[in-house]
């Protein structure tokens, strides 16, 4: 699985760190830090179980939505909303052929 090294959101370049191992918290697989402009995505869960490529991509879009929410919406979206939008965006991209080989 390959993710981009960086993405541009609202004039800011976010560094994408993948794979990242969350040793500080085992209950998350992705994190966006809008202060240091960094998106971290794990390729396994906190119990060293490898995540499916489709789950990694969904996590990536979820974290990108957090960055978009920060830049354009002052972090107004609730986590549950970001989760649903991330899943919907991922499914749209897969179902319409924009994402292949995942």
N, C-alpha and C positions, 0 to 999 in steps of 0.2 A: 504494500500500500504506500502510495506517495502522496503527500500533501505539499502545497506550495510552501516555500521558505518564508514568504511574506505576502501580505495582502494590504491593499490600500482601501481605507475606509474614511470617508469624509476629509480627505487631505492628509490623513495620518497613515504612516506605514506601520502595520503591526507585524512583529516578528512571530512566526509560527514555529513552536517547538514541538516536534514530533519525531520519535516517540518521547513522551515524558513520563517518568515514574513518580507518582504522587506519594512520596514517603511521609509527607506532613499530614496527609489525610487519605485514608483508604476508602472513603465513601464517595469520592468523586473521580470522574474520568476526564474532565475538561475544566478549564478555567480561563477567564479573560481578565487581564489586568489593564485597564484603560489608562492608568497613570504611567506605567512603563511601556505601554503599547506592546503587549505580549499575549499571545494565545497559546495555551498549553493543552495538548491532546495526548492521552495515554493510548497505548495499543494493547493494554491488558488491564484487568480490574485489580483491585487491591489485594486479591488472593492469587495473583500471577496466572489468571485464566485469560488467554488471548481473546481479544474482542474481534468479532467478525468485521470484515472490511466495510460492510454496509453500516454497522454501528459506528465505526470510526468516522465515516463520512457524515453521518447524521450528527455526531458530536461536534464535528468541525463547523457545520452550518449553524448549530445551536450556539456555539461560542461566537461565531461571526455576528449572529443576531444580537448577542449581548453588546458587542462593540458598536453595531449600528444603533442600537437603543441608546447607548451612552452618548454617541456623537450627535444624533439627530433628535433624541427624545428625552434627554436628561434622566435616563434610567427609570422611566416610568412604568415599564412593562414588568409584570410579576413573573416569577420563575415558571409557573405553570403555563402562562401565555407563551413565553419564549420556547418552552418545550414543545407545545403544540405547533407553533409556527415553524420551528426547526424540523419537526417530523413532516409537516405538510410541504415545506419547501423541498426537502430531500425527496419525498415521494413524487412530487411534480417533476423534478429534474430527472429522476430515474425513469418514470413512466413515459416521459416525452423524449427519451433518448439523449439527454444532455450529459448524462453520466454513464459511462460504459466501463466495463472491466473492473467492477467493484466486487 
